[in-house]
Amino acid sequence: MKGNDLVDLQQASRESNWMRSKFLAKLFTANEQQLIMFSTRPVEMVWLLWSMKEATYKIHNTHSGIREFAPLKLNCRLNSLSFDYCLGQVRVYNCLYYTESTIHTGDYIHTIATVQPSELLSTRSCLFNKNSGIDYKSMAPKSVSHHGRYLALIF
């Protein structure tokens, strides 16, 4: 089982003010808020964590059959973080999911979530400009995500 999420950072900056009162408290645990506040790139950290939660939410719904989006019940952990890449985990109740994120500074963050860590190695992804006119449905992706200018598919 695989899920993915994509955040167009330019679109997110136009549509969301993550610094407004109580925004972080509604979406992120205390530990996640600490990661954001102490990050050298807090804006990207907000959307990295959000992308991890969204990608995980998509497969957790399928895996568990529960259709509840409660961001505070999805707990993110960063295992490895570099300038443009992150490996992490997201726990939802007693289920653990594994994430891999690509960070393209100023443009987008794309996260893939899986049930098993080995599935990350076998996952292929494609990112397109949303206006490219590509017939992505004929490509039979496992998961589709789009936001702003971008479309992401995983296989």
C-alpha positions in Angstrom: 0.0 0.0 0.0 1.3 3.4 -1.0 0.2 7.0 -0.7 1.7 10.3 -1.7 1.2 14.0 -1.1 2.5 17.0 -2.9 2.7 20.6 -1.7 3.4 23.5 -4.1 5.2 25.8 -1.8 4.3 28.9 -3.8 0.6 28.0 -3.7 0.8 27.2 0.0 2.4 30.6 0.8 -0.4 32.4 -1.0 -3.2 30.3 0.6 -2.1 29.6 4.1 -0.7 31.7 6.9 0.9 29.1 9.2 2.0 31.8 11.6 -1.5 32.8 12.5 -2.8 32.1 16.0 -3.4 28.4 16.8 -2.7 27.2 13.3 0.3 25.0 14.4 -1.6 23.8 17.5 -4.5 22.5 15.4 -2.3 20.5 13.1 0.9 19.5 14.8 1.9 17.8 18.0 4.0 19.6 20.6 7.1 17.7 19.3 6.3 18.6 15.7 5.8 22.3 16.7 9.3 22.2 18.3 10.8 20.9 15.0 9.1 23.8 13.2 10.2 26.5 15.7 13.8 25.3 15.8 14.2 24.6 12.1 16.5 26.8 10.0 13.7 26.6 7.4 10.5 26.7 9.3 8.2 27.2 6.3 9.5 24.1 4.6 9.3 22.2 7.9 5.6 23.0 8.2 4.9 21.7 4.8 7.2 18.7 5.1 5.3 17.5 8.2 2.0 18.3 6.6 2.9 16.3 3.5 4.0 13.4 5.7 0.7 13.4 7.5 -1.4 13.7 4.3 0.5 10.9 2.4 0.1 8.7 5.5 -3.6 9.6 6.0 -4.3 8.4 2.4 -3.0 4.9 3.0 -4.1 4.7 6.7 -7.7 5.2 5.5 -7.4 2.3 3.1 -5.5 0.1 5.6 -7.7 0.7 8.5 -11.1 1.5 6.9 -11.4 4.5 9.2 -12.2 7.8 7.5 -11.1 10.2 10.1 -8.6 13.0 9.5 -7.4 14.2 12.9 -3.9 15.6 12.2 -2.9 15.5 15.9 -3.3 11.7 15.9 -0.7 11.4 13.1 2.7 11.7 14.8 5.7 12.4 12.6 9.3 11.5 13.3 12.2 12.5 11.2 14.8 9.8 10.9 17.1 11.5 8.4 16.9 15.1 7.1 19.1 16.8 4.6 18.7 20.0 2.5 16.6 18.2 -0.1 15.6 14.8 1.3 13.9 13.3 4.4 13.2 9.8 5.6 10.6 9.6 8.4 7.9 7.7 10.1 4.3 8.5 11.0 2.5 6.7 13.7 -1.3 6.6 13.7 -2.6 4.9 16.8 -0.7 1.6 16.8 0.1 1.6 13.1 3.5 2.8 11.8 4.1 4.1 8.3 7.3 5.0 6.5 7.9 8.1 4.5 10.3 9.5 2.0 10.2 13.1 1.0 11.8 15.2 -1.7 12.3 18.8 -0.9 12.7 21.2 -3.9 13.3 24.5 -2.1 10.9 27.2 -3.1 9.0 24.9 -5.5 7.5 21.8 -3.9 7.7 19.0 -1.3 6.7 15.5 -2.4 6.2 12.7 0.1 5.6 9.0 -0.4 4.2 6.9 2.4 4.2 3.1 2.7 3.3 0.3 5.1 6.7 -1.4 4.9 10.1 0.4 4.6 11.2 -1.9 1.8 8.3 -0.5 -0.3 10.0 2.9 -0.5 12.8 1.3 -2.5 10.5 -0.2 -5.0 8.3 2.9 -5.5 8.7 4.9 -8.7 7.4 8.4 -8.8 6.8 11.0 -11.6 6.2 14.7 -11.2 4.6 16.8 -13.9 3.5 20.4 -14.5 -0.3 20.2 -13.9 -0.9 22.1 -17.2 1.1 19.6 -19.3 -2.1 17.9 -20.5 -0.7 14.4 -19.7 -3.3 11.6 -19.6 -2.1 10.3 -16.2 -5.1 7.9 -15.8 -3.9 5.7 -18.6 -0.6 5.3 -16.7 -2.4 3.4 -13.9 -0.7 5.1 -10.9 -1.1 3.6 -7.4 -1.6 7.1 -6.0 -2.2 10.6 -7.5 -1.6 13.9 -5.7 -1.8 17.4 -7.1 -1.5 20.9 -5.7 -0.9 24.3 -7.4 1.3 23.8 -10.4 2.2 20.2 -9.9 0.9 16.6 -10.3 2.6 13.7 -8.7 2.1 10.0 -9.5 3.5 6.9 -7.8 3.7 3.4 -9.2 
